[in-house]
Amino acid sequence: MLLTSSTADAAPSKPVVRENPVREATRSAGAVDTSTGPFTEPGFAAGCTWHEFGEGEQPPWWLTFADPLCVEYSKRDITIDDGGALRFLVAEPSRFAVAMVTCHYYQKDHWSVQSTHGATPWVAWDGQYWWDKAAGRAGARLTNFRVDGHTVGIGDAVTALEPLFPDVARALSDYGRAAGETGLTVSLPHDLRCALAG
């Protein structure tokens, strides 16, 4: 280690972490964030006009041109005996179709899949999913996730690990704290059309 005489006499300092200069220059030039991290709301969320749809309800075709497109779907009646599963399957293609073109998309939905109306759901959750193709980011978050009535998620793992492995629990807690909660934000491939449109 090379030290100048002025630093050799000084008390040891904390280690300095320096960013790779090439990586630092790329980030400052406005490059797309390629990191994965905890779930965050999209930057455009405050400007959302929410369109709400009931069980098996299909969105109108003209929503294809909304940007941002912000929708909320009820999917709690996915059942075998009363046709709820069939209504869900018929509605999903149009729901996907209106979403694919938009550069800024945010969906909230509420799921419940069960054999018959009123039965304990095989699986149930509340979801949030978004993408911002202009920024190259997307996020997903599941809350109240239950399998056969039991919560499942990163939040459950955090609770189980906390007494024995608090450092691991603390690291995981960014991705889910509550029972049945899991969420993250990731990067998306570059979309030139959306990047140019802003």
Disulfide bonds with the S-S distance in Angstrom:
Cys48-Cys70 1.99
Cys103-Cys194 2.02
